[in-house]
Amino acid sequence: MKSFFDTTKGFIILWMVVFFVGCSSNGSGKGETKSIQIDSEVENTITYELGVLKMDDQKELTLQLQNLLQVPVVVNDIKGFCGCTMPRFDKEPILPGRSSEVSIIFMAHQTGIFNKELKMYLSSQDKPVSIIFNGEIVKR
């Protein structure tokens, strides 16, 4: 008997529409929008350039997850590797045809060039989705 993961290969798992809320001098503002299709045939790494941020600014990344499968999908966990990122997500199942939102806040606390990675674990994927973002933090 095939596992759930074997039977879903080749199908579209979900769409991720990515909205950035950029940082201006007061830490808020609009940024760029990207659309990424995630399925079992594509890389599970998403990289974003956040550009130049000012010390103590915050950058928010919002991911809209749309479930295109015939079964519910759950965001099991999002793990960061430092204390400068705060992921927020709903642990309720995303029903077929429905959407859910994931929010990641990056806090710019140290000057210099940065490269940060988060791992998002979905019930529909064998491997986590890597969310990588980088840029530079300068003094105010």
DSSP file (Angstrom, degrees, kcal/mol; ACC not computed):
  #  RESIDUE AA STRUCTURE BP1 BP2  ACC     N-H-->O    O-->H-N    N-H-->O    O-->H-N    TCO  KAPPA ALPHA  PHI   PSI    X-CA   Y-CA   Z-CA
    1    1 A M              0   0    0      0, 0.0     2,-0.2     0, 0.0     0, 0.0   0.000 360.0 360.0 360.0 133.2    0.0    0.0    0.0
    2    2 A K        -     0   0    0      1,-0.1     2,-0.1     2,-0.1     0, 0.0  -0.480 360.0-121.5 -78.2 146.5    1.4    3.4   -1.0
    3    3 A S     >  -     0   0    0     -2,-0.2     4,-1.8     1,-0.1     5,-0.2  -0.334  29.9-102.7 -78.0 168.5    1.8    6.1    1.6
    4    4 A F  H  > S+     0   0    0      1,-0.2     4,-1.1     2,-0.2    -1,-0.1   0.891 122.8  53.7 -56.1 -41.8    0.0    9.5    1.4
    5    5 A F  H  > S+     0   0    0      1,-0.2     4,-0.5     2,-0.2     3,-0.3   0.874 107.0  50.7 -66.1 -37.7    3.3   11.1    0.2
    6    6 A D  H >4 S+     0   0    0      1,-0.2     3,-0.7     2,-0.2    -1,-0.2   0.880 109.9  50.1 -66.3 -37.8    3.8    8.5   -2.6
    7    7 A T  H 3< S+     0   0    0     -4,-1.8    -1,-0.2     1,-0.2    -2,-0.2   0.689 107.8  53.3 -77.3 -17.3    0.3    9.0   -3.9
    8    8 A T  H >< S+     0   0    0     -4,-1.1     3,-2.0    -3,-0.3    32,-0.3   0.520  76.9 120.6 -95.8  -4.5    0.5   12.8   -4.0
    9    9 A K  T << S+     0   0    0     -3,-0.7     3,-0.1    -4,-0.5    -3,-0.0  -0.329  76.5  24.5 -60.9 140.1    3.7   13.1   -6.1
   10   10 A G  T 3  S+     0   0    0      1,-0.3    -1,-0.3     0, 0.0     2,-0.2   0.243 100.4 108.1  89.7 -12.6    3.2   15.0   -9.3
   11   11 A F  S <  S-     0   0    0     -3,-2.0    29,-0.9     1,-0.1     2,-0.4  -0.641  81.2-101.2 -94.6 154.8    0.2   16.9   -8.0
   12   12 A I  E     -A   39   0A   0     -2,-0.2    27,-0.2     1,-0.2     3,-0.1  -0.617  33.8-169.1 -71.3 127.6    0.2   20.6   -7.1
   13   13 A I  E     -     0   0A   0     25,-1.3    55,-1.2    -2,-0.4    56,-0.5   0.920  55.9 -37.9 -86.7 -50.3    0.6   20.8   -3.3
   14   14 A L  E     -AB  38  67A   0     24,-1.9    24,-2.1    53,-0.2     2,-0.4  -0.984  47.1-116.4-168.1 162.4   -0.1   24.5   -2.8
   15   15 A W  E     -AB  37  66A   0     51,-1.3    51,-1.9    -2,-0.3     2,-0.6  -0.884  22.5-158.0-103.7 138.4    0.3   28.0   -4.0
   16   16 A M  E     -AB  36  65A   0     20,-2.7    20,-2.7    -2,-0.4     2,-0.6  -0.963   4.6-169.2-118.6 116.2    2.3   30.4   -2.0
   17   17 A V  E     -AB  35  64A   0     47,-1.8    47,-2.4    -2,-0.6     2,-0.5  -0.920  15.6-152.7-102.3 122.7    1.6   34.0   -2.7
   18   18 A V  E     -AB  34  63A   0     16,-3.0    16,-2.1    -2,-0.6     2,-0.5  -0.840  14.1-175.5-106.6 125.5    4.2   36.1   -0.9
   19   19 A F  E     -AB  33  62A   0     43,-2.5    43,-2.4    -2,-0.5     2,-0.5  -0.969   9.3-156.6-117.3 129.5    3.5   39.6    0.3
   20   20 A F  E     - B   0  61A   0     12,-1.5    11,-1.7    -2,-0.5     2,-0.7  -0.883   8.3-156.8-102.8 135.9    6.3   41.8    1.8
   21   21 A V  E     - B   0  60A   0     39,-2.2    39,-1.3    -2,-0.5     9,-0.3  -0.932  31.9-149.7-105.1 104.6    5.5   44.6    4.1
   22   22 A G        -     0   0    0     -2,-0.7     2,-0.5     7,-0.4     9,-0.1  -0.030   7.9-110.5 -75.1 173.3    8.7   46.6    3.7
   23   23 A C        +     0   0    0     29,-0.1     2,-0.2     5,-0.1     6,-0.1  -0.917  31.3 175.8-108.1 126.6   10.5   48.9    6.0
   24   24 A S    >   -     0   0    0     -2,-0.5     3,-1.9     4,-0.5    30,-0.2  -0.339  61.8 -68.7-103.4-163.6   10.7   52.6    5.6
   25   25 A S  T 3  S+     0   0    0      1,-0.3    -2,-0.0    -2,-0.2    28,-0.0   0.783 140.0  45.5 -63.3 -24.5   12.3   54.9    8.1
   26   26 A N  T 3  S-     0   0    0      2,-0.3    -1,-0.3    31,-0.0     3,-0.1   0.345 122.2-104.8 -99.5   7.6    9.5   54.2   10.5
   27   27 A G  S <  S+     0   0    0     -3,-1.9     2,-0.3     1,-0.3    31,-0.2   0.597  88.3  89.1  86.9  11.4    9.6   50.5    9.9
   28   28 A S        +     0   0    0     31,-0.1    -4,-0.5    29,-0.0    -2,-0.3  -0.949  40.7  99.4-138.9 161.7    6.4   50.2    7.8
   29   29 A G        -     0   0    0     -2,-0.3    -7,-0.4    -6,-0.1     2,-0.2  -0.781  63.6 -64.3 147.0 170.7    5.5   50.3    4.1
   30   30 A K        -     0   0    0     -9,-0.3    -9,-0.2    -2,-0.2     2,-0.2  -0.590  45.8-180.0 -87.9 148.3    4.7   48.2    1.0
   31   31 A G        -     0   0    0    -11,-1.7     2,-0.1    -2,-0.2    -1,-0.1  -0.457  36.6 -53.0-126.0-159.3    7.2   45.9   -0.6
   32   32 A E        -     0   0    0     -2,-0.2   -12,-1.5   -13,-0.1     2,-0.4  -0.343  42.7-137.3 -82.2 163.2    7.3   43.5   -3.6
   33   33 A T  E     -A   19   0A   0    -14,-0.2     2,-0.3    -2,-0.1   -14,-0.2  -0.978  20.0-177.5-122.0 134.1    4.9   40.7   -4.3
   34   34 A K  E     -A   18   0A   0    -16,-2.1   -16,-3.0    -2,-0.4     2,-0.4  -0.942  14.1-151.7-128.3 152.3    6.0   37.2   -5.5
   35   35 A S  E     -A   17   0A   0     -2,-0.3     2,-0.4   -18,-0.2   -18,-0.2  -0.993  16.2-177.4-124.6 128.9    4.0   34.1   -6.5
   36   36 A I  E     -A   16   0A   0    -20,-2.7   -20,-2.7    -2,-0.4     2,-0.5  -0.989  17.7-147.0-131.7 131.8    5.5   30.7   -6.1
   37   37 A Q  E     -A   15   0A   0     -2,-0.4     2,-0.5   -22,-0.2   -22,-0.2  -0.861  16.8-163.9 -97.5 125.9    4.1   27.3   -7.1
   38   38 A I  E     +A   14   0A   0    -24,-2.1   -24,-1.9    -2,-0.5   -25,-1.3  -0.943  23.8 141.7-112.6 125.2    5.2   24.5   -4.8
   39   39 A D  E >   -A   12   0A   0     -2,-0.5     3,-1.2   -27,-0.2   -27,-0.2  -0.880  65.4 -86.7-145.8-177.7    4.7   20.8   -5.7
   40   40 A S  T 3  S+     0   0    0    -29,-0.9   -28,-0.1   -32,-0.3   -31,-0.1   0.600 121.3  57.5 -71.0  -9.1    6.7   17.6   -5.4
   41   41 A E  T 3  S+     0   0    0    -30,-0.2    -1,-0.2     2,-0.1     2,-0.2   0.545  96.7  69.3 -98.4  -8.6    8.7   18.3   -8.6
   42   42 A V  S <  S-     0   0    0     -3,-1.2    -4,-0.0     1,-0.1     0, 0.0  -0.665  92.9 -84.2-110.2 164.6   10.2   21.7   -7.6
   43   43 A E        -     0   0    0     -2,-0.2    -4,-0.2     1,-0.1    -1,-0.1  -0.300  29.2-139.5 -60.9 147.7   12.8   22.8   -5.1
   44   44 A N  S    S+     0   0    0     84,-0.1    86,-3.2    -6,-0.1     2,-0.4  -0.117  70.8 101.4-101.8  35.9   11.5   23.4   -1.7
   45   45 A T  E     -e  130   0B   0     84,-0.2     2,-0.5    86,-0.1    86,-0.2  -0.984  47.4-172.4-123.7 130.5   13.7   26.5   -1.1
   46   46 A I  E     -e  131   0B   0     84,-3.0    86,-3.4    -2,-0.4     2,-0.4  -0.987   8.4-166.9-121.4 124.8   12.3   30.0   -1.3
   47   47 A T  E     -e  132   0B   0     -2,-0.5     2,-0.4    84,-0.2    86,-0.2  -0.936   3.8-172.9-118.4 135.7   14.8   32.9   -1.2
   48   48 A Y  E     -e  133   0B   0     84,-2.5    86,-2.1    -2,-0.4     2,-0.7  -0.979  19.8-141.0-128.5 138.3   14.0   36.6   -0.7
   49   49 A E  E     -e  134   0B   0     -2,-0.4    86,-0.2    84,-0.2    84,-0.1  -0.878  15.7-177.0 -93.9 116.9   16.2   39.7   -0.8
   50   50 A L  E     -     0   0B   0     84,-3.3    85,-0.2    -2,-0.7    -1,-0.1   0.589  26.9-153.1 -90.8 -11.5   15.1   42.0    2.0
   51   51 A G  E     -e  135   0B   0     83,-0.6    85,-2.4     2,-0.0     2,-0.5  -0.402  47.6 -13.9  77.7-152.7   17.5   44.8    1.0
   52   52 A V  E     -e  136   0B   0     83,-0.2     2,-0.3    -2,-0.1    85,-0.2  -0.784  65.1-176.1 -94.3 125.0   18.9   47.3    3.4
   53   53 A L  E     -e  137   0B   0     83,-3.3    85,-2.8    -2,-0.5     2,-0.3  -0.836  23.6-120.0-114.3 154.6   17.2   47.6    6.8
   54   54 A K  E >   -e  138   0B   0     -2,-0.3     3,-2.4    83,-0.2    85,-0.2  -0.724  45.0 -83.9 -93.7 147.6   17.9   50.0    9.6
   55   55 A M  T 3  S+     0   0    0     83,-2.8    54,-0.2    -2,-0.3    -1,-0.1  -0.187 115.0  13.1 -49.5 133.8   18.9   48.8   13.0
   56   56 A D  T 3  S+     0   0    0     52,-4.4    -1,-0.3     1,-0.3    53,-0.1   0.443  95.2 130.4  73.3   4.9   15.8   47.9   15.2
   57   57 A D    <   -     0   0    0     -3,-2.4    51,-2.7    51,-0.3     2,-0.4  -0.408  49.8-137.5 -74.5 163.5   13.4   47.9   12.2
   58   58 A Q  E     - C   0 107A   0     49,-0.2     2,-0.4   -31,-0.2    49,-0.2  -0.961  10.2-160.1-122.5 144.5   11.1   45.0   11.6
   59   59 A K  E     - C   0 106A   0     47,-2.4    47,-3.2    -2,-0.4     2,-0.5  -0.992   9.7-153.9-122.9 129.4   10.3   43.3    8.3
   60   60 A E  E     -BC  21 105A   0    -39,-1.3   -39,-2.2    -2,-0.4     2,-0.5  -0.905   5.4-165.7-109.7 131.5    7.1   41.2    8.0
   61   61 A L  E     -BC  20 104A   0     43,-3.1    43,-3.0    -2,-0.5     2,-0.5  -0.962   7.0-166.3-112.2 125.3    6.8   38.4    5.5
   62   62 A T  E     -BC  19 103A   0    -43,-2.4   -43,-2.5    -2,-0.5     2,-0.5  -0.963   1.3-164.8-117.6 126.4    3.3   37.1    4.9
   63   63 A L  E     -BC  18 102A   0     39,-3.1    39,-2.6    -2,-0.5     2,-0.7  -0.939   8.0-153.8-110.5 125.4    2.7   33.8    3.1
   64   64 A Q  E     -BC  17 101A   0    -47,-2.4   -47,-1.8    -2,-0.5     2,-0.6  -0.892  14.6-160.9 -95.5 116.9   -0.8   32.9    1.7
   65   65 A L  E     -BC  16 100A   0     35,-3.3    35,-2.1    -2,-0.7     2,-0.5  -0.880   5.5-168.7-102.1 121.7   -1.0   29.1    1.6
   66   66 A Q  E     -BC  15  99A   0    -51,-1.9   -51,-1.3    -2,-0.6     2,-0.7  -0.951  16.4-139.3-112.9 123.5   -3.8   27.8   -0.7
   67   67 A N  E     +B   14   0A   0     31,-2.7    30,-2.8    -2,-0.5   -53,-0.2  -0.713  27.1 169.6 -84.2 112.1   -4.5   24.1   -0.4
   68   68 A L        +     0   0    0    -55,-1.2   -54,-0.1    -2,-0.7   -56,-0.1   0.296  48.8  99.0-103.0   6.8   -5.1   22.6   -3.9
   69   69 A L  S    S-     0   0    0    -56,-0.5    28,-0.3     2,-0.2     4,-0.1  -0.322  81.7-119.9 -83.9 173.5   -5.1   19.0   -2.7
   70   70 A Q  S    S+     0   0    0     26,-0.1    -1,-0.1    -2,-0.1    -3,-0.0   0.375  95.2  59.7 -92.9   2.0   -8.1   16.9   -2.0
   71   71 A V  S    S-     0   0    0     24,-0.1    -2,-0.2    23,-0.0    23,-0.0  -0.903  96.7 -90.3-127.2 156.0   -7.1   16.4    1.6
   72   72 A P        -     0   0    0      0, 0.0     2,-0.4     0, 0.0    23,-0.2  -0.316  36.6-150.8 -63.4 149.3   -6.5   18.8    4.4
   73   73 A V  B     -H   94   0C   0     21,-2.0    21,-3.8    -4,-0.1     2,-0.4  -0.972   7.1-159.0-122.5 138.3   -2.9   20.2    4.9
   74   74 A V        -     0   0    0     -2,-0.4    49,-2.5    19,-0.2     2,-1.1  -0.953  20.0-135.9-119.3 135.7   -1.5   21.3    8.2
   75   75 A V  E     -F  122   0B   0     15,-0.5    47,-0.2    -2,-0.4     3,-0.1  -0.810  28.1-175.3 -82.2 103.6    1.4   23.6    8.9
   76   76 A N  E     -     0   0B   0     45,-2.2     2,-0.3    -2,-1.1    -1,-0.2   0.881  56.0 -26.1 -72.4 -38.6    3.0   21.4   11.6
   77   77 A D  E     -F  121   0B   0     44,-1.2    44,-3.1    -3,-0.1     2,-0.4  -0.978  42.1-146.7-168.5 156.6    5.8   23.8   12.6
   78   78 A I  E     -F  120   0B   0     -2,-0.3     2,-0.5    42,-0.2    42,-0.2  -0.966  25.5-164.8-132.4 118.3    8.0   26.6   11.5
   79   79 A K  E     -F  119   0B   0     40,-2.6    40,-2.4    -2,-0.4     2,-0.2  -0.897   5.8-168.1-112.4 130.3   11.5   26.5   13.0
   80   80 A G  E     -F  118   0B   0     -2,-0.5    38,-0.2    38,-0.2     3,-0.0  -0.682  19.8-140.8-104.4 165.3   13.9   29.4   13.1
   81   81 A F  S    S+     0   0    0     36,-0.7     2,-0.3    -2,-0.2    37,-0.1   0.215  80.6  33.1-114.2  13.8   17.6   29.1   14.0
   82   82 A C  S >  S-     0   0    0     35,-0.1     3,-0.6     3,-0.1    -2,-0.1  -0.941  83.2-107.4-154.1 173.8   17.9   32.4   16.0
   83   83 A G  T 3  S+     0   0    0     -2,-0.3    -3,-0.0     1,-0.2    24,-0.0   0.362  99.7  83.2 -88.8   6.6   15.9   34.6   18.1
   84   84 A C  T 3  S+     0   0    0     22,-0.1    23,-2.9     2,-0.0     2,-0.4   0.463  82.1  67.5 -91.4  -0.8   15.5   37.3   15.5
   85   85 A T  E <   -D  106   0A   0     -3,-0.6    21,-0.2    21,-0.2    -5,-0.1  -0.956  57.4-169.6-121.8 140.6   12.5   35.7   13.7
   86   86 A M  E     -D  105   0A   0     19,-2.3    19,-1.9    -2,-0.4     2,-0.3  -0.889   9.4-164.4-128.0  99.9    9.0   35.2   15.0
   87   87 A P  E     -D  104   0A   0      0, 0.0     2,-0.4     0, 0.0    17,-0.2  -0.630   3.7-170.2 -83.0 144.1    6.8   32.9   12.9
   88   88 A R  E     +D  103   0A   0     15,-3.2    15,-2.9    -2,-0.3     2,-0.3  -1.000  18.0 150.4-131.6 131.0    3.0   32.9   13.5
   89   89 A F  E     -D  102   0A   0     -2,-0.4     2,-0.4    13,-0.2    13,-0.1  -0.989  44.8-107.3-157.1 159.0    0.7   30.4   11.9
   90   90 A D        -     0   0    0     11,-0.5   -15,-0.5    -2,-0.3     4,-0.0  -0.771  16.6-157.2 -90.8 129.4   -2.6   28.6   12.5
   91   91 A K        +     0   0    0     -2,-0.4    -1,-0.1   -17,-0.1     3,-0.1   0.435  61.1 110.4 -87.0   1.5   -2.3   24.9   13.4
   92   92 A E  S    S-     0   0    0      1,-0.1   -17,-0.4   -18,-0.1    -2,-0.1  -0.493  83.2 -94.2 -71.5 146.0   -5.8   24.2   12.2
   93   93 A P        -     0   0    0      0, 0.0     2,-0.8     0, 0.0   -19,-0.2  -0.308  29.4-128.8 -60.1 141.7   -6.0   22.1    9.0
   94   94 A I  B     -H   73   0C   0    -21,-3.8   -21,-2.0    -3,-0.1     3,-0.1  -0.854  31.3-138.5 -90.3 110.2   -6.2   24.0    5.7
   95   95 A L    >   -     0   0    0     -2,-0.8     3,-2.5   -23,-0.2   -28,-0.3  -0.274  33.8 -76.2 -70.0 155.5   -9.2   22.3    4.0
   96   96 A P  T 3  S+     0   0    0      0, 0.0   -28,-0.2     0, 0.0    -1,-0.2  -0.256 121.2  12.9 -52.8 132.6   -9.1   21.6    0.3
   97   97 A G  T 3  S+     0   0    0    -30,-2.8     2,-0.2     1,-0.3   -29,-0.1   0.386 108.9 108.9  81.1  -3.6   -9.7   24.7   -1.7
   98   98 A R    <   -     0   0    0     -3,-2.5   -31,-2.7   -31,-0.2    -1,-0.3  -0.527  56.5-138.2-102.4 169.9   -9.1   27.0    1.4
   99   99 A S  E     -C   66   0A   0    -33,-0.2     2,-0.3    -2,-0.2   -33,-0.2  -0.850  12.2-170.8-125.6 160.5   -6.3   29.3    2.3
  100  100 A S  E     -C   65   0A   0    -35,-2.1   -35,-3.3    -2,-0.3     2,-0.4  -0.964  19.2-126.3-145.2 160.1   -4.4   30.1    5.5
  101  101 A E  E     -C   64   0A   0     -2,-0.3   -11,-0.5   -37,-0.2     2,-0.4  -0.910  13.1-166.0-117.2 137.6   -1.8   32.8    6.3
  102  102 A V  E     -CD  63  89A   0    -39,-2.6   -39,-3.1    -2,-0.4     2,-0.4  -0.974   9.9-163.3-116.6 133.1    1.7   32.5    7.8
  103  103 A S  E     -CD  62  88A   0    -15,-2.9   -15,-3.2    -2,-0.4     2,-0.5  -0.966   6.6-174.1-120.2 132.9    3.4   35.5    9.2
  104  104 A I  E     -CD  61  87A   0    -43,-3.0   -43,-3.1    -2,-0.4     2,-0.5  -0.990   6.9-161.9-126.4 123.2    7.1   35.8    9.8
  105  105 A I  E     -CD  60  86A   0    -19,-1.9   -19,-2.3    -2,-0.5     2,-0.5  -0.916   2.7-160.4-107.0 126.8    8.6   38.9   11.5
  106  106 A F  E     -CD  59  85A   0    -47,-3.2   -47,-2.4    -2,-0.5     2,-0.6  -0.919   6.0-154.2-105.2 127.8   12.3   39.6   11.2
  107  107 A M  E     -C   58   0A   0    -23,-2.9     2,-1.3    -2,-0.5   -49,-0.2  -0.910   8.9-143.6-107.0 119.9   13.8   41.9   13.8
  108  108 A A        +     0   0    0    -51,-2.7   -52,-4.4    -2,-0.6   -51,-0.3  -0.651  41.8 147.1 -85.7  91.1   16.9   43.7   12.7
  109  109 A H        +     0   0    0     -2,-1.3     2,-0.4   -54,-0.2    -1,-0.2   0.583  55.9  48.6-105.5 -11.8   19.0   43.8   15.9
  110  110 A Q  S    S-     0   0    0      2,-0.1    -1,-0.1    29,-0.0    27,-0.1  -0.991  78.9-121.6-132.1 138.5   22.6   43.6   14.7
  111  111 A T        +     0   0    0     -2,-0.4     2,-0.2    25,-0.1    27,-0.2  -0.405  67.5  59.2 -74.0 153.9   24.4   45.6   12.0
  112  112 A G  E    S- G   0 137B   0     25,-2.8    25,-2.7    -2,-0.1     2,-0.3  -0.616  92.0 -41.5 123.1 179.5   25.9   43.7    9.1
  113  113 A I  E     - G   0 136B   0     23,-0.2     2,-0.3    -2,-0.2    23,-0.3  -0.623  59.1-165.2 -80.6 137.9   25.0   41.4    6.3
  114  114 A F  E     - G   0 135B   0     21,-2.6    21,-1.8    -2,-0.3     2,-0.3  -0.929  22.2-174.2-129.0 153.4   22.6   38.6    7.3
  115  115 A N  E     - G   0 134B   0     -2,-0.3     2,-0.3    19,-0.2    19,-0.2  -0.877  20.6-178.5-143.2 105.4   21.3   35.3    5.8
  116  116 A K  E     - G   0 133B   0     17,-3.1    17,-2.3    -2,-0.3     2,-0.4  -0.796   8.5-162.4-113.2 149.7   18.5   33.7    7.8
  117  117 A E  E     - G   0 132B   0     -2,-0.3   -36,-0.7    15,-0.2     2,-0.3  -0.994   6.6-175.0-134.8 138.7   16.7   30.4    7.3
  118  118 A L  E     -FG  80 131B   0     13,-2.3    13,-2.9    -2,-0.4     2,-0.5  -0.931  17.3-142.0-122.1 151.3   13.4   29.1    8.6
  119  119 A K  E     -FG  79 130B   0    -40,-2.4   -40,-2.6    -2,-0.3     2,-0.6  -0.974  10.4-160.9-116.1 123.4   12.0   25.6    8.0
  120  120 A M  E     -FG  78 129B   0      9,-2.9     9,-2.9    -2,-0.5     2,-0.6  -0.918   7.3-154.9-106.0 120.4    8.3   25.2    7.4
  121  121 A Y  E     -F   77   0B   0    -44,-3.1   -45,-2.2    -2,-0.6   -44,-1.2  -0.851  12.1-172.6-100.8 116.7    7.0   21.6    8.0
  122  122 A L  E >   -F   75   0B   0     -2,-0.6     3,-1.5     5,-0.3   -47,-0.2  -0.840  30.3-131.1-108.1 144.8    3.8   20.8    6.1
  123  123 A S  T 3  S+     0   0    0    -49,-2.5   -48,-0.1    -2,-0.3    -1,-0.1   0.716 107.3  56.7 -64.4 -19.9    1.8   17.6    6.6
  124  124 A S  T 3  S+     0   0    0    -50,-0.2     2,-0.4   -53,-0.0    -1,-0.3   0.424  99.1  69.7 -93.2   0.7    1.7   17.1    2.8
  125  125 A Q    <   -     0   0    0     -3,-1.5    -3,-0.1     1,-0.1  -120,-0.1  -0.935  62.3-150.8-125.3 142.9    5.5   17.2    2.2
  126  126 A D  S    S+     0   0    0     -2,-0.4    -1,-0.1  -121,-0.1  -121,-0.0   0.881  90.2  41.8 -70.6 -40.0    8.3   14.7    3.1
  127  127 A K  S    S-     0   0    0      1,-0.1    -5,-0.3    -6,-0.0     2,-0.1  -0.781  92.7-106.8-110.6 151.1   10.8   17.6    3.4
  128  128 A P        -     0   0    0      0, 0.0     2,-0.6     0, 0.0    -7,-0.2  -0.359  31.1-114.1 -71.7 156.8   10.4   21.0    5.0
  129  129 A V  E     - G   0 120B   0     -9,-2.9    -9,-2.9    -4,-0.1     2,-0.5  -0.828  29.4-140.2 -87.8 123.2   10.2   24.1    2.9
  130  130 A S  E     -eG  45 119B   0    -86,-3.2   -84,-3.0    -2,-0.6     2,-0.6  -0.757  13.0-164.6 -87.2 126.8   13.2   26.3    3.5
  131  131 A I  E     -eG  46 118B   0    -13,-2.9   -13,-2.3    -2,-0.5     2,-0.4  -0.948  13.7-177.6-111.8 110.6   12.4   30.0    3.6
  132  132 A I  E     +eG  47 117B   0    -86,-3.4   -84,-2.5    -2,-0.6     2,-0.4  -0.911   5.9 174.7-113.1 132.9   15.7   32.0    3.3
  133  133 A F  E     +eG  48 116B   0    -17,-2.3   -17,-3.1    -2,-0.4     2,-0.3  -0.999   3.0 174.4-138.1 144.7   16.0   35.7    3.5
  134  134 A N  E     +eG  49 115B   0    -86,-2.1   -84,-3.3    -2,-0.4   -83,-0.6  -0.916  14.3 121.1-143.5 167.5   19.0   38.0    3.4
  135  135 A G  E     -eG  51 114B   0    -21,-1.8   -21,-2.6    -2,-0.3     2,-0.4  -0.959  52.1 -73.4 169.5-155.7   20.0   41.6    3.3
  136  136 A E  E     -eG  52 113B   0    -85,-2.4   -83,-3.3    -2,-0.3     2,-0.5  -0.996  24.6-149.6-137.9 140.7   22.0   44.1    5.3
  137  137 A I  E     -eG  53 112B   0    -25,-2.7   -25,-2.8    -2,-0.4     2,-0.3  -0.946  19.9-174.7-111.2 127.5   21.3   46.0    8.5
  138  138 A V  E     -e   54   0B   0    -85,-2.8   -83,-2.8    -2,-0.5     2,-0.0  -0.801  31.5 -93.2-117.8 160.5   22.8   49.5    8.9
  139  139 A K              0   0    0     -2,-0.3    -1,-0.1   -85,-0.2   -29,-0.0  -0.339 360.0 360.0 -67.2 153.2   22.8   51.9   11.8
  140  140 A R              0   0    0    -86,-0.1    -1,-0.1    -2,-0.0   -86,-0.1   0.453 360.0 360.0 -68.9 360.0   20.1   54.5   12.1
